[in-house]
Amino acid sequence: MYDPAQLRTFLAVAQTLSFTQAARRLGLRQSTVSQHVRRLEDATGRPLFARDTHSVELTEDGEAMLGFARRILQVHEQAAAFFTGTRVRGRLRFGASEDFVLTRLPEILEGFRSAHPEVDLELTVELSGTLHEQLAAGRLDLVLAKRRPEDPRGELVWHDRLVWIGAERLRLDPDRPVPLIVYPPPGITRALAMEALERQGRAWRVACTSGSLNGLVAAARAGLGVMAHSHGLVPPGLVRMPERMGLPELGRVDFVLVHGRRRPSAQHAADALAAAILTGGDRLHRG
């Protein structure tokens, strides 16, 4: 009933909330992406997206289709691998940024390990900037991390807004420097937060530095300050800071998959894991 090609297109649009970005990811014309979505909506008899000239959002039925689409595609790929007799194997060095420590990435990795038991997966968790450096040095095969919007590297998993977050009871004194909770250099959100405050002409001070997301979250929950964070990944116990605090807009950030130098022994495994992440990417930033 549901065409796998249409389901892949649906997932790409759902994750990027952009027909243009989905077309770029899939290597399709935008008209083809629109056609796939329209045919899937015809097959379900329900609208899956609410869209106008400025925005694309999932409907309630679209949210439900996310889970179905992932499972259908996963079974489809398992069946294809079984009957073609292809088995992915080799050593795969995968880097994931600290942003994903508290998400459902482990579920995606567990599913990958179950589907490809002959792959030796080595996981590195680091700051996005550090992972990009390690990838360039040839020490990683695949990276899931943030990039700045102007950075052309990588395959887009999803766009997100950066927001200021902190403890619900936190109050900032407008006459004192903004207390920042930040990753150390070369943290991308660290740089974006400081640049935004400097553009606004607002003083700031570093209240906490940690290379661990858990460390930053602990400091924020204790009320030590505010941190710049992805809107779709706000940790439990923290909230978005209200506009009345007068903090500047932080802009958007991209989460991307970036392949390293193509080692023949790792290429098939890297491609398989990238496909699993792109298929299940909505689980990384939705409850």
Residue, then its C-alpha position, 0 to 999 in steps of 0.5 A: m500500500y505504501d511505496p518505500a520511495q514515497l516513505r523515504t521522501f516523507l521522512a526527509v521532509a518531516q525531518t528537514l521541514s523543507f521540500t527544498q532541503a528534502a529534495r537536495r538530500l535525496g537528489l530529487r527534483q522538488s516537484t518529485v518530492s511534492q509528487h511523492v508526498r501528494r501520492l502518500e497523502d492520497a494513499t492514506g486519505r489524510p493530510l500529512f503536512a500543513r504547509d503554506t508559502h512560509s512553513v511546513e509542519l507535520t499534522e497529527d496524522g503526519e506525526a503518526m506516520l513517522g513511526f509507521a514509515r520508520r518500521i516499514l522501511q526498516v523491515h523493507e531493508q532487512a528483507a532486501a539484505f536477506f534475499t540479496g545475501t549482502r552482509v555489512r561488515g568491518r570496523l566503523r569509527f562513528g562520532a556523535s556530538e554531546d548534543f545526543v547524549l540525552t536523546r534516543l540515539p542509543e535506540i538507533l545504534e542498537g537497531f543498527r547493531s542488531a541488523h549488522p552484527e558483523v560491524d565493529l562499531e566504535l563510538t566517540v562522543e565529543l564536541s561538534g567542533t572536535l569531531h569535525e577536526q578528528l574527521a578531517a584528520g582521518r580518525l573517524d569515518l562518520v560524524l553526526a554533529k552540528r555545523r554552522p548554517e553557512d558551512p557546506r559540509g555534510e548531509l542535513v539531518w534536520h534544521d533547528r533553532l537555537v534558544w536560551i535555556g535555564a532553570e525555570r526559577l532563574r532571574l537575570d539582573p539586566d544591569r549585570p553580565v549575562p552568566l553563560i554556561v558553555y562548552p569549551p572551545p571549539g564549541i559551536t553553541r559557545a561561539l554563537a552565544m558569545e557572538a549574539l551577546e556581543r552584537q547586542g552590546r550586552a556584557w557576559r561572563v562564563a559561569c560554567t565550562s564543561g565538555s560534558l552535556n551532563g555537566l552543563v545541564a547540572a549547572a543550569r539546573a542549579g541556576l548558575g546561568v543560561m545556555a544556548h541549546s537546540h530547541g528540539l533537544v531541551p533537556p528535562g528540568l530546563v526551560r526556554m528563557p522568556e523573551r522578557m529577559g531581553l536575550p538576543e536571537l541566536g539563529r539556527v543550527d544544522f545537524v548533519l552527517v559527514h563522511g570522512r575519507r572513504r576507507p574501503s573497509a568502512q564505506h558500506a558500514a558508514d553508508a548503512l549507519a547513515a541511512a539508519i540515522l536519516t531514517g530515524g532522525d526524527r527520534l533524535h529531537r522528538g519526545 
